[in-house]
Amino acid sequence: MSETVRKPKISFNLVKIYSEIWNYKSFMLNWTQRELELRYKGSVLGVLWSFLNPLLSLIVYFFVFKKLSGAAVPNFLIFLFSGTTAWLFFNQTLGTASNLLIGSSHIMSRVYFPLEILIISNVISQLINYSISFLLVLLTIIFLHAPISWNLLWVPLIALLQSMFLYSAGLLLSSVGAVVRDLGQIVTTALSLLIFATPIFYKAEFVTSNPKILFVMNYQPIAAIISLYRNVIHEATHPDWNVLLYIIVFNLLWYLFCHYIFNKLRGVVYDLI
Amino acid sequence: MSKEIAVKFEEVSKTYYKGLKAIQLRRLLIDLLKPKTSEEKIIQSLEPVSFEINKGEVVGIIGKNGSGKSTTLKLIAGISHPTTGKITINGKITTMLSLGAGFHPDFTGRENVFLNGTLFGMSNYYLHSRLQSIIEFSELGAKIDEPVRTYSAGMLSRLGFSVAIQTQPEILLIDEVLAVGDNAFQEKCLAKFEEIKKSAETTIILVTHSMEQVTKHCQKAIWINKGKLMGVGEPDEIVDKYKALPVSS
């Protein structure tokens, strides 16, 4: 027998929140599967798009940025590809996040369930997508006869850190996005700028020597996570310990901040949808 | 709190702010250009109300459209949060505010059973074990493997109902879902409710316009008018008072 108390002030009790989410794990599984099926339903090539999309954009980026960065970076294709596939994971998840709660108003207004599940499902389905396209990175390494190192085993950990970052961001964007409806457009625009402001196609050192700008460019979380991938995939070494530690600490604070805001807005979101 | 009480409202109110709409930059710009008009921006959907619902009771909530009935139900369900006061709930809630929530038209009936059923908090494992009786109750037969966009409204509500009813609820919230579907379906649902009532200590709270349903099936009636609690008590008594109130007020 469970006793539930509802009061105007919604308590931020993570143990309670996650034990409830655990009870809904079947729903989480089904909803994720639905997300994946819907993405490819009706498209002729289906899951193949997970390969084609990054492959086609890679080809374009390769020819555009070969001149700028290609000469200075050995194995430029791997450098480029490890960054762009990770970027696509950022891009797809952040780009859809603002709409997650608004887009599910039809179920939210009828049945109670832990809303966090919608955000978790989105991250998981995008992560599965990313894993499929990551196979292409591996193929490229083999194709170029680049060294295959044990350091590739760091990739799942880095992907986990990236997923945590995206889950937190999803909590923030989805709840704020339900209140500020323009957020989706703002994020889309910001992302299209960010793809060039983040050292994905080049190294930050190529474009500036100003130490302050360099610091921001290299240590904003998205760039830092991509640099970790570069360490283990392109440079075939261990991740930079300082950056790894920074991302872990940042993630923790970022998560608490985002989930706190999400929880604060929970009641308001129900009134607005 | 006594274990005999299923739902307890203590001075619970719900206020919506008219101004509290989703922010759209376009509208913000228009508001900036226009001179400000001060108007009453608060909608009191529910004034502070207190009542108790005992375990195993069948309770009917009556009142006119927009009186706060559905708000009350949503507050119990947890899909709306109180502005003031305290709500205490003892037991697992299943909401039937509409049938087939989360059904996706492109998925088959069978796939939707799992999507919709787990949304109610059931596990895939449990739903597998109940699948046969769900399909039987819904009378869909082989059509269960066709996309639900090909279903009629009656088929949809039959399937939605038979999934929702599998939750073995301790507190069942119903918002006029019985208004949809034909007579035979309504009869079948009512029979199912009687069965649930007999077999378990299930509390049933329903919002309805049918006074007949209230006097026939309920042990308690709650009457809400314009966000005010007008009466709680014997269904016959409350329904008589409700009918005596002039239409205009």
Contacts between the chains, C-beta under 8 A, distances in Angstrom:
chain1	res1	chain2	res2	distance
A	1	B	3	7.2
A	1	B	90	6.5
A	1	B	91	6.5
A	1	B	170	7.8
A	2	B	90	7.6
A	2	B	91	7.0
A	2	B	92	6.6
A	3	B	1	7.0
A	3	B	88	6.7
A	3	B	89	7.0
A	3	B	90	5.3
A	4	B	78	7.5
A	4	B	88	7.3
A	4	B	89	4.4
A	4	B	90	7.9
A	5	B	86	6.5
A	5	B	87	7.0
A	5	B	88	5.3
A	5	B	89	7.6
A	6	B	75	7.1
A	6	B	78	6.3
A	6	B	81	6.7
A	6	B	82	6.2
A	6	B	86	7.4
A	6	B	87	4.2
A	6	B	88	7.9
A	6	B	89	7.2
A	7	B	82	6.9
A	7	B	85	7.7
A	7	B	86	5.4
A	7	B	87	7.6
A	8	B	81	6.6
A	8	B	82	5.5
A	8	B	83	5.9
A	8	B	84	6.0
A	8	B	85	7.6
A	10	B	81	6.7
A	23	B	121	6.0
A	24	B	118	7.1
A	24	B	121	5.9
A	25	B	123	7.7
A	26	B	114	7.8
A	26	B	118	4.1
A	26	B	122	7.0
A	26	B	123	4.5
A	26	B	124	4.4
A	26	B	125	7.7
A	26	B	127	7.8
A	27	B	115	8.0
A	27	B	118	3.7
A	27	B	119	5.4
A	27	B	121	7.3
A	29	B	118	7.7
A	29	B	124	7.1
A	30	B	114	5.5
A	30	B	115	5.1
A	30	B	118	5.1
A	30	B	124	7.1
A	31	B	115	7.3
A	31	B	118	8.0
A	34	B	104	6.7
A	34	B	107	7.4
A	34	B	115	6.2
A	37	B	107	7.9
A	38	B	104	7.6
A	38	B	106	7.7
A	41	B	106	6.2
A	106	B	101	7.1
A	106	B	102	7.5
A	107	B	101	5.1
A	107	B	102	4.4
A	107	B	119	6.5
A	108	B	79	6.7
A	109	B	79	6.3
A	109	B	97	7.7
A	110	B	79	7.4
A	110	B	95	6.9
A	110	B	97	4.7
A	110	B	98	5.2
A	110	B	101	4.0
A	111	B	77	7.8
A	111	B	79	7.4
A	111	B	95	5.6
A	111	B	97	7.4
A	111	B	101	5.0
A	111	B	102	7.3
A	111	B	119	5.5
A	111	B	120	6.5
A	112	B	77	5.2
A	112	B	78	4.2
A	112	B	79	5.2
A	112	B	93	7.1
A	112	B	95	6.4
A	113	B	119	5.9
A	113	B	121	7.1
A	178	B	22	6.8
A	179	B	22	6.0
A	179	B	23	6.0
A	180	B	22	7.3
A	180	B	23	4.7
A	181	B	22	4.8
A	181	B	23	6.6
A	181	B	24	4.9
A	182	B	23	7.5
A	182	B	24	6.3
A	182	B	25	4.7
A	266	B	81	7.4
A	267	B	81	3.6
A	268	B	20	7.3
A	270	B	79	5.8
A	270	B	80	5.4
A	270	B	81	6.4
A	271	B	16	6.1
A	271	B	20	6.5
A	271	B	80	7.1
A	271	B	81	7.9
A	272	B	20	7.1
A	272	B	21	7.1
A	272	B	22	5.2
